[in-house]
Amino acid sequence: INALFGDARVAQVKGDDARLQPGIAFQLAGHAREDLNILWRPMQITHKGQQFTALEEDAAEAEVGTSYTLTATLIPARAEWHAPACPKPVIDGPQMAKVVGP
């Protein structure tokens, strides 16, 4: 049952704090809704970085610098979470067998 309702309360966030790690809970503070200022646990994180100029001499004249962003899926840290169950294997077509007995 927990696997079915594992994503019942999730948060999708964007940011630029590279300290966010999957499985490591953090305390959210300063949110406008007080009920969301709780411990959250990142379940999935996508990192995106861009470096437009790789050489130092090009960087001085560059209009755009290095950037880093992340998107993450969070669940409350106190929530009991289980991965969704894997589907049972299915074999398409007939299964031939020779049955022998005493």
Biopython code that builds the backbone (N, CA, C, O; Angstrom):
import numpy as np
from Bio.PDB.StructureBuilder import StructureBuilder

atoms = [
    (1, "ILE", "N", (0.835, -1.197, 0.000)),
    (1, "ILE", "CA", (0.000, 0.000, 0.000)),
    (1, "ILE", "C", (0.872, 1.250, 0.000)),
    (1, "ILE", "O", (0.572, 2.219, -0.698)),
    (2, "ASN", "N", (1.957, 1.230, 0.784)),
    (2, "ASN", "CA", (2.826, 2.413, 0.838)),
    (2, "ASN", "C", (3.422, 2.734, -0.523)),
    (2, "ASN", "O", (3.641, 3.902, -0.844)),
    (3, "ALA", "N", (3.685, 1.711, -1.325)),
    (3, "ALA", "CA", (4.237, 1.958, -2.654)),
    (3, "ALA", "C", (3.219, 2.650, -3.554)),
    (3, "ALA", "O", (3.593, 3.447, -4.414)),
    (4, "LEU", "N", (1.933, 2.349, -3.362)),
    (4, "LEU", "CA", (0.897, 2.971, -4.188)),
    (4, "LEU", "C", (0.707, 4.442, -3.866)),
    (4, "LEU", "O", (0.428, 5.242, -4.759)),
    (5, "PHE", "N", (0.856, 4.807, -2.592)),
    (5, "PHE", "CA", (0.641, 6.186, -2.173)),
    (5, "PHE", "C", (1.946, 6.908, -1.874)),
    (5, "PHE", "O", (1.940, 7.937, -1.198)),
    (6, "GLY", "N", (3.063, 6.385, -2.368)),
    (6, "GLY", "CA", (4.370, 6.971, -2.080)),
    (6, "GLY", "C", (4.537, 8.381, -2.604)),
    (6, "GLY", "O", (5.302, 9.164, -2.040)),
    (7, "ASP", "N", (3.833, 8.717, -3.674)),
    (7, "ASP", "CA", (3.965, 10.059, -4.245)),
    (7, "ASP", "C", (2.750, 10.929, -3.933)),
    (7, "ASP", "O", (2.466, 11.878, -4.664)),
    (8, "ALA", "N", (2.031, 10.617, -2.855)),
    (8, "ALA", "CA", (0.833, 11.382, -2.513)),
    (8, "ALA", "C", (1.169, 12.813, -2.113)),
    (8, "ALA", "O", (0.404, 13.730, -2.412)),
    (9, "ARG", "N", (2.297, 13.018, -1.445)),
    (9, "ARG", "CA", (2.692, 14.376, -1.043)),
    (9, "ARG", "C", (4.137, 14.590, -1.470)),
    (9, "ARG", "O", (5.069, 14.170, -0.784)),
    (10, "VAL", "N", (4.309, 15.235, -2.589)),
    (10, "VAL", "CA", (5.645, 15.518, -3.104)),
    (10, "VAL", "C", (5.749, 17.001, -3.428)),
    (10, "VAL", "O", (4.741, 17.689, -3.590)),
    (11, "ALA", "N", (6.971, 17.476, -3.519)),
    (11, "ALA", "CA", (7.228, 18.861, -3.912)),
    (11, "ALA", "C", (8.229, 18.850, -5.057)),
    (11, "ALA", "O", (9.199, 18.092, -5.034)),
    (12, "GLN", "N", (7.997, 19.680, -6.042)),
    (12, "GLN", "CA", (8.925, 19.873, -7.155)),
    (12, "GLN", "C", (9.611, 21.210, -6.929)),
    (12, "GLN", "O", (8.939, 22.231, -6.784)),
    (13, "VAL", "N", (10.936, 21.220, -6.896)),
    (13, "VAL", "CA", (11.672, 22.451, -6.604)),
    (13, "VAL", "C", (12.739, 22.702, -7.657)),
    (13, "VAL", "O", (13.191, 21.783, -8.340)),
    (14, "LYS", "N", (13.131, 23.966, -7.773)),
    (14, "LYS", "CA", (14.244, 24.396, -8.621)),
    (14, "LYS", "C", (15.175, 25.208, -7.747)),
    (14, "LYS", "O", (14.728, 25.877, -6.816)),
    (15, "GLY", "N", (16.457, 25.156, -8.037)),
    (15, "GLY", "CA", (17.394, 25.940, -7.246)),
    (15, "GLY", "C", (18.802, 25.858, -7.787)),
    (15, "GLY", "O", (19.035, 25.382, -8.899)),
    (16, "ASP", "N", (19.747, 26.335, -6.973)),
    (16, "ASP", "CA", (21.149, 26.322, -7.384)),
    (16, "ASP", "C", (22.074, 25.923, -6.232)),
    (16, "ASP", "O", (23.254, 26.274, -6.243)),
    (17, "ASP", "N", (21.559, 25.202, -5.250)),
    (17, "ASP", "CA", (22.363, 24.777, -4.109)),
    (17, "ASP", "C", (22.877, 23.361, -4.360)),
    (17, "ASP", "O", (22.113, 22.398, -4.287)),
    (18, "ALA", "N", (24.162, 23.235, -4.655)),
    (18, "ALA", "CA", (24.754, 21.941, -4.995)),
    (18, "ALA", "C", (24.863, 21.014, -3.795)),
    (18, "ALA", "O", (25.224, 19.849, -3.959)),
    (19, "ARG", "N", (24.558, 21.498, -2.587)),
    (19, "ARG", "CA", (24.635, 20.640, -1.397)),
    (19, "ARG", "C", (23.465, 19.672, -1.306)),
    (19, "ARG", "O", (23.519, 18.729, -0.516)),
    (20, "LEU", "N", (22.419, 19.871, -2.080)),
    (20, "LEU", "CA", (21.256, 18.989, -2.051)),
    (20, "LEU", "C", (21.646, 17.619, -2.598)),
    (20, "LEU", "O", (22.157, 17.519, -3.713)),
    (21, "GLN", "N", (21.404, 16.559, -1.815)),
    (21, "GLN", "CA", (21.779, 15.205, -2.207)),
    (21, "GLN", "C", (20.597, 14.265, -2.013)),
    (21, "GLN", "O", (19.852, 14.407, -1.042)),
    (22, "PRO", "N", (20.410, 13.304, -2.923)),
    (22, "PRO", "CA", (19.306, 12.355, -2.760)),
    (22, "PRO", "C", (19.440, 11.569, -1.458)),
    (22, "PRO", "O", (20.520, 11.085, -1.120)),
    (23, "GLY", "N", (18.336, 11.449, -0.741)),
    (23, "GLY", "CA", (18.311, 10.666, 0.486)),
    (23, "GLY", "C", (18.722, 11.408, 1.739)),
    (23, "GLY", "O", (18.476, 10.911, 2.838)),
    (24, "ILE", "N", (19.342, 12.585, 1.626)),
    (24, "ILE", "CA", (19.795, 13.354, 2.783)),
    (24, "ILE", "C", (18.749, 14.431, 3.088)),
    (24, "ILE", "O", (18.527, 15.336, 2.283)),
    (25, "ALA", "N", (18.110, 14.323, 4.257)),
    (25, "ALA", "CA", (17.032, 15.248, 4.622)),
    (25, "ALA", "C", (17.586, 16.624, 4.982)),
    (25, "ALA", "O", (18.717, 16.752, 5.450)),
    (26, "PHE", "N", (16.770, 17.645, 4.755)),
    (26, "PHE", "CA", (17.124, 19.012, 5.131)),
    (26, "PHE", "C", (15.878, 19.709, 5.668)),
    (26, "PHE", "O", (14.753, 19.333, 5.336)),
    (27, "GLN", "N", (16.086, 20.712, 6.487)),
    (27, "GLN", "CA", (14.992, 21.483, 7.086)),
    (27, "GLN", "C", (14.685, 22.684, 6.203)),
    (27, "GLN", "O", (15.560, 23.515, 5.960)),
    (28, "LEU", "N", (13.455, 22.782, 5.722)),
    (28, "LEU", "CA", (13.026, 23.950, 4.959)),
    (28, "LEU", "C", (12.619, 25.035, 5.947)),
    (28, "LEU", "O", (11.890, 24.762, 6.901)),
    (29, "ALA", "N", (13.076, 26.243, 5.730)),
    (29, "ALA", "CA", (12.751, 27.360, 6.620)),
    (29, "ALA", "C", (12.402, 28.581, 5.783)),
    (29, "ALA", "O", (12.944, 28.773, 4.694)),
    (30, "GLY", "N", (11.502, 29.397, 6.293)),
    (30, "GLY", "CA", (11.161, 30.651, 5.635)),
    (30, "GLY", "C", (10.111, 30.542, 4.549)),
    (30, "GLY", "O", (9.911, 31.505, 3.810)),
    (31, "HIS", "N", (9.430, 29.411, 4.419)),
    (31, "HIS", "CA", (8.381, 29.280, 3.410)),
    (31, "HIS", "C", (7.143, 30.051, 3.869)),
    (31, "HIS", "O", (6.887, 30.165, 5.067)),
    (32, "ALA", "N", (6.386, 30.573, 2.925)),
    (32, "ALA", "CA", (5.189, 31.347, 3.251)),
    (32, "ALA", "C", (4.136, 30.494, 3.960)),
    (32, "ALA", "O", (3.391, 30.998, 4.800)),
    (33, "ARG", "N", (4.076, 29.213, 3.625)),
    (33, "ARG", "CA", (3.150, 28.299, 4.308)),
    (33, "ARG", "C", (3.901, 27.588, 5.423)),
    (33, "ARG", "O", (4.823, 26.818, 5.158)),
    (34, "GLU", "N", (3.519, 27.836, 6.652)),
    (34, "GLU", "CA", (4.203, 27.262, 7.816)),
    (34, "GLU", "C", (4.184, 25.738, 7.812)),
    (34, "GLU", "O", (5.132, 25.112, 8.285)),
    (35, "ASP", "N", (3.115, 25.127, 7.283)),
    (35, "ASP", "CA", (3.032, 23.665, 7.298)),
    (35, "ASP", "C", (4.049, 23.012, 6.360)),
    (35, "ASP", "O", (4.236, 21.797, 6.414)),
    (36, "LEU", "N", (4.703, 23.792, 5.506)),
    (36, "LEU", "CA", (5.733, 23.251, 4.617)),
    (36, "LEU", "C", (7.142, 23.427, 5.170)),
    (36, "LEU", "O", (8.097, 22.921, 4.580)),
    (37, "ASN", "N", (7.292, 24.124, 6.276)),
    (37, "ASN", "CA", (8.601, 24.289, 6.913)),
    (37, "ASN", "C", (8.902, 23.060, 7.770)),
    (37, "ASN", "O", (8.883, 23.122, 8.999)),
    (38, "ILE", "N", (9.181, 21.943, 7.096)),
    (38, "ILE", "CA", (9.445, 20.662, 7.750)),
    (38, "ILE", "C", (10.706, 20.053, 7.156)),
    (38, "ILE", "O", (11.333, 20.639, 6.274)),
    (39, "LEU", "N", (11.072, 18.873, 7.645)),
    (39, "LEU", "CA", (12.184, 18.137, 7.048)),
    (39, "LEU", "C", (11.724, 17.525, 5.729)),
    (39, "LEU", "O", (10.671, 16.889, 5.671)),
    (40, "TRP", "N", (12.509, 17.715, 4.674)),
    (40, "TRP", "CA", (12.222, 17.156, 3.358)),
    (40, "TRP", "C", (13.392, 16.275, 2.932)),
    (40, "TRP", "O", (14.539, 16.530, 3.299)),
    (41, "ARG", "N", (13.092, 15.231, 2.150)),
    (41, "ARG", "CA", (14.122, 14.319, 1.652)),
    (41, "ARG", "C", (14.065, 14.299, 0.119)),
    (41, "ARG", "O", (13.039, 13.929, -0.450)),
    (42, "PRO", "N", (15.153, 14.692, -0.554)),
    (42, "PRO", "CA", (15.183, 14.627, -2.020)),
    (42, "PRO", "C", (15.178, 13.178, -2.504)),
    (42, "PRO", "O", (15.971, 12.360, -2.038)),
    (43, "MET", "N", (14.288, 12.870, -3.431)),
    (43, "MET", "CA", (14.213, 11.526, -3.999)),
    (43, "MET", "C", (14.821, 11.469, -5.398)),
    (43, "MET", "O", (15.327, 10.429, -5.819)),
    (44, "GLN", "N", (14.771, 12.572, -6.103)),
    (44, "GLN", "CA", (15.317, 12.622, -7.461)),
    (44, "GLN", "C", (15.846, 14.024, -7.699)),
    (44, "GLN", "O", (15.179, 15.011, -7.388)),
    (45, "ILE", "N", (17.047, 14.107, -8.253)),
    (45, "ILE", "CA", (17.648, 15.412, -8.544)),
    (45, "ILE", "C", (18.232, 15.377, -9.953)),
    (45, "ILE", "O", (18.900, 14.417, -10.337)),
    (46, "THR", "N", (17.976, 16.427, -10.710)),
    (46, "THR", "CA", (18.579, 16.598, -12.030)),
    (46, "THR", "C", (19.445, 17.847, -11.979)),
    (46, "THR", "O", (18.958, 18.942, -11.697)),
    (47, "HIS", "N", (20.732, 17.672, -12.255)),
    (47, "HIS", "CA", (21.681, 18.781, -12.234)),
    (47, "HIS", "C", (21.931, 19.249, -13.660)),
    (47, "HIS", "O", (21.984, 18.443, -14.589)),
    (48, "LYS", "N", (22.083, 20.565, -13.826)),
    (48, "LYS", "CA", (22.401, 21.115, -15.145)),
    (48, "LYS", "C", (23.429, 22.223, -14.958)),
    (48, "LYS", "O", (23.205, 23.184, -14.222)),
    (49, "GLY", "N", (24.543, 22.070, -15.630)),
    (49, "GLY", "CA", (25.583, 23.083, -15.561)),
    (49, "GLY", "C", (26.011, 23.501, -16.956)),
    (49, "GLY", "O", (26.015, 22.694, -17.886)),
    (50, "GLN", "N", (26.370, 24.773, -17.093)),
    (50, "GLN", "CA", (26.855, 25.282, -18.376)),
    (50, "GLN", "C", (28.072, 26.149, -18.134)),
    (50, "GLN", "O", (28.096, 26.992, -17.238)),
    (51, "GLN", "N", (29.070, 25.921, -18.947)),
    (51, "GLN", "CA", (30.261, 26.756, -18.902)),
    (51, "GLN", "C", (30.517, 27.206, -20.335)),
    (51, "GLN", "O", (30.975, 26.432, -21.175)),
    (52, "PHE", "N", (30.216, 28.457, -20.589)),
    (52, "PHE", "CA", (30.278, 28.954, -21.957)),
    (52, "PHE", "C", (31.707, 29.177, -22.432)),
    (52, "PHE", "O", (31.990, 29.072, -23.625)),
    (53, "THR", "N", (32.588, 29.477, -21.522)),
    (53, "THR", "CA", (33.986, 29.687, -21.899)),
    (53, "THR", "C", (34.858, 28.782, -21.054)),
    (53, "THR", "O", (34.815, 28.836, -19.825)),
    (54, "ALA", "N", (35.642, 27.958, -21.705)),
    (54, "ALA", "CA", (36.484, 27.012, -20.981)),
    (54, "ALA", "C", (37.883, 27.570, -20.744)),
    (54, "ALA", "O", (38.557, 27.165, -19.797)),
    (55, "LEU", "N", (38.322, 28.484, -21.584)),
    (55, "LEU", "CA", (39.674, 29.026, -21.446)),
    (55, "LEU", "C", (39.645, 30.356, -20.712)),
    (55, "LEU", "O", (38.741, 31.166, -20.915)),
    (56, "GLU", "N", (40.627, 30.576, -19.866)),
    (56, "GLU", "CA", (40.669, 31.793, -19.051)),
    (56, "GLU", "C", (40.712, 33.062, -19.894)),
    (56, "GLU", "O", (40.055, 34.050, -19.567)),
    (57, "GLU", "N", (41.471, 33.035, -20.959)),
    (57, "GLU", "CA", (41.597, 34.251, -21.764)),
    (57, "GLU", "C", (40.286, 34.609, -22.458)),
    (57, "GLU", "O", (40.039, 35.784, -22.732)),
    (58, "ASP", "N", (39.437, 33.610, -22.748)),
    (58, "ASP", "CA", (38.131, 33.887, -23.346)),
    (58, "ASP", "C", (37.124, 34.365, -22.304)),
    (58, "ASP", "O", (36.176, 35.073, -22.641)),
    (59, "ALA", "N", (37.318, 33.987, -21.050)),
    (59, "ALA", "CA", (36.351, 34.299, -20.001)),
    (59, "ALA", "C", (36.262, 35.793, -19.716)),
    (59, "ALA", "O", (35.195, 36.279, -19.344)),
    (60, "ALA", "N", (37.345, 36.526, -19.880)),
    (60, "ALA", "CA", (37.352, 37.957, -19.572)),
    (60, "ALA", "C", (36.405, 38.734, -20.481)),
    (60, "ALA", "O", (35.818, 39.728, -20.054)),
    (61, "GLU", "N", (36.253, 38.299, -21.714)),
    (61, "GLU", "CA", (35.416, 39.015, -22.672)),
    (61, "GLU", "C", (34.030, 38.383, -22.835)),
    (61, "GLU", "O", (33.217, 38.879, -23.614)),
    (62, "ALA", "N", (33.758, 37.310, -22.119)),
    (62, "ALA", "CA", (32.483, 36.604, -22.276)),
    (62, "ALA", "C", (31.338, 37.411, -21.675)),
    (62, "ALA", "O", (31.487, 38.052, -20.634)),
    (63, "GLU", "N", (30.194, 37.365, -22.351)),
    (63, "GLU", "CA", (29.002, 38.046, -21.852)),
    (63, "GLU", "C", (28.248, 37.185, -20.844)),
    (63, "GLU", "O", (27.528, 37.705, -19.992)),
    (64, "VAL", "N", (28.412, 35.878, -20.944)),
    (64, "VAL", "CA", (27.710, 34.945, -20.068)),
    (64, "VAL", "C", (28.742, 34.060, -19.390)),
    (64, "VAL", "O", (29.683, 33.594, -20.032)),
    (65, "GLY", "N", (28.567, 33.824, -18.087)),
    (65, "GLY", "CA", (29.520, 33.011, -17.348)),
    (65, "GLY", "C", (29.031, 31.596, -17.126)),
    (65, "GLY", "O", (28.231, 31.066, -17.897)),
    (66, "THR", "N", (29.521, 31.000, -16.067)),
    (66, "THR", "CA", (29.154, 29.646, -15.704)),
    (66, "THR", "C", (27.836, 29.661, -14.929)),
    (66, "THR", "O", (27.603, 30.548, -14.109)),
    (67, "SER", "N", (26.979, 28.678, -15.193)),
    (67, "SER", "CA", (25.710, 28.610, -14.467)),
    (67, "SER", "C", (25.455, 27.180, -14.014)),
    (67, "SER", "O", (25.925, 26.222, -14.629)),
    (68, "TYR", "N", (24.699, 27.054, -12.925)),
    (68, "TYR", "CA", (24.322, 25.749, -12.377)),
    (68, "TYR", "C", (22.893, 25.832, -11.860)),
    (68, "TYR", "O", (22.552, 26.757, -11.123)),
    (69, "THR", "N", (22.064, 24.880, -12.239)),
    (69, "THR", "CA", (20.700, 24.799, -11.722)),
    (69, "THR", "C", (20.369, 23.337, -11.440)),
    (69, "THR", "O", (20.986, 22.421, -11.983)),
    (70, "LEU", "N", (19.388, 23.149, -10.583)),
    (70, "LEU", "CA", (18.919, 21.797, -10.307)),
    (70, "LEU", "C", (17.407, 21.802, -10.207)),
    (70, "LEU", "O", (16.797, 22.810, -9.850)),
    (71, "THR", "N", (16.816, 20.678, -10.523)),
    (71, "THR", "CA", (15.406, 20.442, -10.256)),
    (71, "THR", "C", (15.343, 19.170, -9.425)),
    (71, "THR", "O", (16.095, 18.226, -9.669)),
    (72, "ALA", "N", (14.447, 19.144, -8.442)),
    (72, "ALA", "CA", (14.392, 18.001, -7.536)),
    (72, "ALA", "C", (12.958, 17.674, -7.162)),
    (72, "ALA", "O", (12.078, 18.535, -7.169)),
    (73, "THR", "N", (12.751, 16.419, -6.837)),
    (73, "THR", "CA", (11.493, 15.937, -6.292)),
    (73, "THR", "C", (11.737, 15.596, -4.833)),
    (73, "THR", "O", (12.636, 14.819, -4.512)),
    (74, "LEU", "N", (10.931, 16.184, -3.943)),
    (74, "LEU", "CA", (11.100, 15.998, -2.504)),
    (74, "LEU", "C", (9.878, 15.311, -1.909)),
    (74, "LEU", "O", (8.760, 15.461, -2.402)),
    (75, "ILE", "N", (10.112, 14.551, -0.838)),
    (75, "ILE", "CA", (9.024, 14.004, -0.037)),
    (75, "ILE", "C", (9.291, 14.391, 1.409)),
    (75, "ILE", "O", (10.441, 14.645, 1.767)),
    (76, "PRO", "N", (8.263, 14.442, 2.253)),
    (76, "PRO", "CA", (8.512, 14.712, 3.670)),
    (76, "PRO", "C", (9.431, 13.640, 4.253)),
    (76, "PRO", "O", (9.258, 12.453, 3.975)),
    (77, "ALA", "N", (10.404, 14.055, 5.059)),
    (77, "ALA", "CA", (11.399, 13.117, 5.585)),
    (77, "ALA", "C", (10.770, 12.066, 6.488)),
    (77, "ALA", "O", (11.291, 10.954, 6.585)),
    (78, "ARG", "N", (9.679, 12.385, 7.140)),
    (78, "ARG", "CA", (9.041, 11.427, 8.052)),
    (78, "ARG", "C", (8.116, 10.450, 7.324)),
    (78, "ARG", "O", (7.612, 9.506, 7.932)),
    (79, "ALA", "N", (7.894, 10.668, 6.041)),
    (79, "ALA", "CA", (7.009, 9.784, 5.280)),
    (79, "ALA", "C", (7.702, 8.449, 5.035)),
    (79, "ALA", "O", (8.894, 8.399, 4.732)),
    (80, "GLU", "N", (6.942, 7.379, 5.169)),
    (80, "GLU", "CA", (7.473, 6.051, 4.867)),
    (80, "GLU", "C", (7.308, 5.839, 3.370)),
    (80, "GLU", "O", (6.186, 5.809, 2.864)),
    (81, "TRP", "N", (8.416, 5.692, 2.665)),
    (81, "TRP", "CA", (8.379, 5.608, 1.212)),
    (81, "TRP", "C", (8.905, 4.258, 0.764)),
    (81, "TRP", "O", (9.904, 3.767, 1.289)),
    (82, "HIS", "N", (8.234, 3.661, -0.205)),
    (82, "HIS", "CA", (8.673, 2.410, -0.817)),
    (82, "HIS", "C", (8.611, 2.583, -2.325)),
    (82, "HIS", "O", (7.721, 3.256, -2.846)),
    (83, "ALA", "N", (9.551, 1.979, -3.016)),
    (83, "ALA", "CA", (9.548, 2.029, -4.475)),
    (83, "ALA", "C", (8.326, 1.284, -5.001)),
    (83, "ALA", "O", (7.860, 0.336, -4.370)),
    (84, "PRO", "N", (7.806, 1.704, -6.145)),
    (84, "PRO", "CA", (6.672, 0.981, -6.730)),
    (84, "PRO", "C", (7.059, -0.471, -7.015)),
    (84, "PRO", "O", (8.203, -0.763, -7.363)),
    (85, "ALA", "N", (6.102, -1.362, -6.865)),
    (85, "ALA", "CA", (6.359, -2.779, -7.113)),
    (85, "ALA", "C", (6.623, -3.016, -8.594)),
    (85, "ALA", "O", (5.998, -2.398, -9.456)),
    (86, "CYS", "N", (7.543, -3.907, -8.870)),
    (86, "CYS", "CA", (7.843, -4.273, -10.258)),
    (86, "CYS", "C", (6.728, -5.170, -10.781)),
    (86, "CYS", "O", (6.208, -6.001, -10.036)),
    (87, "PRO", "N", (6.356, -5.016, -12.037)),
    (87, "PRO", "CA", (5.317, -5.895, -12.576)),
    (87, "PRO", "C", (5.819, -7.338, -12.659)),
    (87, "PRO", "O", (7.009, -7.588, -12.852)),
    (88, "LYS", "N", (4.892, -8.272, -12.510)),
    (88, "LYS", "CA", (5.263, -9.682, -12.609)),
    (88, "LYS", "C", (5.638, -9.997, -14.052)),
    (88, "LYS", "O", (5.029, -9.468, -14.981)),
    (89, "PRO", "N", (6.642, -10.860, -14.247)),
    (89, "PRO", "CA", (7.034, -11.213, -15.613)),
    (89, "PRO", "C", (5.917, -11.976, -16.334)),
    (89, "PRO", "O", (5.207, -12.783, -15.733)),
    (90, "VAL", "N", (5.784, -11.706, -17.608)),
    (90, "VAL", "CA", (4.763, -12.353, -18.431)),
    (90, "VAL", "C", (5.448, -12.951, -19.647)),
    (90, "VAL", "O", (6.282, -12.306, -20.282)),
    (91, "ILE", "N", (5.091, -14.183, -19.964)),
    (91, "ILE", "CA", (5.628, -14.831, -21.159)),
    (91, "ILE", "C", (4.511, -14.867, -22.190)),
    (91, "ILE", "O", (3.448, -15.439, -21.949)),
    (92, "ASP", "N", (4.758, -14.253, -23.338)),
    (92, "ASP", "CA", (3.772, -14.244, -24.413)),
    (92, "ASP", "C", (3.838, -15.568, -25.173)),
    (92, "ASP", "O", (4.922, -16.103, -25.408)),
    (93, "GLY", "N", (2.699, -16.080, -25.548)),
    (93, "GLY", "CA", (2.648, -17.294, -26.352)),
    (93, "GLY", "C", (2.540, -18.550, -25.513)),
    (93, "GLY", "O", (2.569, -18.500, -24.283)),
    (94, "PRO", "N", (2.416, -19.682, -26.198)),
    (94, "PRO", "CA", (2.265, -20.948, -25.475)),
    (94, "PRO", "C", (3.587, -21.384, -24.834)),
    (94, "PRO", "O", (4.672, -21.009, -25.278)),
    (95, "GLN", "N", (3.457, -22.181, -23.787)),
    (95, "GLN", "CA", (4.625, -22.750, -23.114)),
    (95, "GLN", "C", (4.540, -24.268, -23.263)),
    (95, "GLN", "O", (3.691, -24.913, -22.648)),
    (96, "MET", "N", (5.406, -24.817, -24.064)),
    (96, "MET", "CA", (5.395, -26.258, -24.314)),
    (96, "MET", "C", (6.149, -26.962, -23.199)),
    (96, "MET", "O", (7.207, -26.509, -22.762)),
    (97, "ALA", "N", (5.591, -28.076, -22.745)),
    (97, "ALA", "CA", (6.244, -28.867, -21.707)),
    (97, "ALA", "C", (5.855, -30.324, -21.863)),
    (97, "ALA", "O", (4.766, -30.645, -22.339)),
    (98, "LYS", "N", (6.750, -31.188, -21.461)),
    (98, "LYS", "CA", (6.471, -32.616, -21.440)),
    (98, "LYS", "C", (6.341, -33.004, -19.977)),
    (98, "LYS", "O", (7.307, -32.927, -19.218)),
    (99, "VAL", "N", (5.156, -33.416, -19.590)),
    (99, "VAL", "CA", (4.895, -33.761, -18.201)),
    (99, "VAL", "C", (5.015, -35.268, -18.051)),
    (99, "VAL", "O", (4.364, -36.033, -18.762)),
    (100, "VAL", "N", (5.859, -35.680, -17.113)),
    (100, "VAL", "CA", (6.021, -37.113, -16.829)),
    (100, "VAL", "C", (5.726, -37.336, -15.358)),
    (100, "VAL", "O", (5.965, -36.459, -14.528)),
    (101, "GLY", "N", (5.226, -38.466, -15.050)),
    (101, "GLY", "CA", (4.902, -38.749, -13.655)),
    (101, "GLY", "C", (5.029, -40.224, -13.345)),
    (101, "GLY", "O", (5.302, -41.025, -14.239)),
    (102, "PRO", "N", (4.836, -40.592, -12.098)),
    (102, "PRO", "CA", (4.972, -42.001, -11.714)),
    (102, "PRO", "C", (3.850, -42.863, -12.259)),
    (102, "PRO", "O", (3.827, -44.071, -12.020)),
]
sb = StructureBuilder()
sb.init_structure("model")
sb.init_model(0)
sb.init_chain("A")
sb.init_seg("    ")
for serial, (resi, resn, name, xyz) in enumerate(atoms, 1):
    if name == "N":
        sb.init_residue(resn, " ", resi, " ")
    sb.init_atom(name, np.array(xyz, "f"), 0.0, 1.0, " ", f" {name:<3s}", serial, name[0])
structure = sb.get_structure()
